[in-house]
Amino acid sequence: MSGFPASGRRVATVSVVVADYDAAIAWYVDKLGFVLVDDVDLGGGKRWVTVEPGGGQGARLLLARADGEAQAAAIGNQTGGRVFLFLETDDFARDHALMLKKGVAFREAPRHEAYGTVAVFADLHGNLWDLIEHRR
């Protein structure tokens, strides 16, 4: 036993390094339909900005503006070119069509895998995501 409780814990927030707060907010809200949860001025040009999928499903994203050269170098490549995040849906065809209509850049055509239907897309900075509907 690890000593940790079986419930009551979850990954709640994931940081995404961005170039500009407002551009990132606009992209996640307009292109993915996320909801702006927090936009708090922390002083000195810093803000606490979080977005989440509509309905409060899944983890929030903390849109963290790069501070310094090392962080700026990570913008768009937070995982070394691998898929970074997974946007799960209950209707792949609906969400894929809507995202295409809104100008989301998919890197491939949808494919059917043993685990479900999936396609890779890029966010505003080039981080890779999967849009995925798991097989039931």
Disulfide bonds with the S-S distance in Angstrom:
none
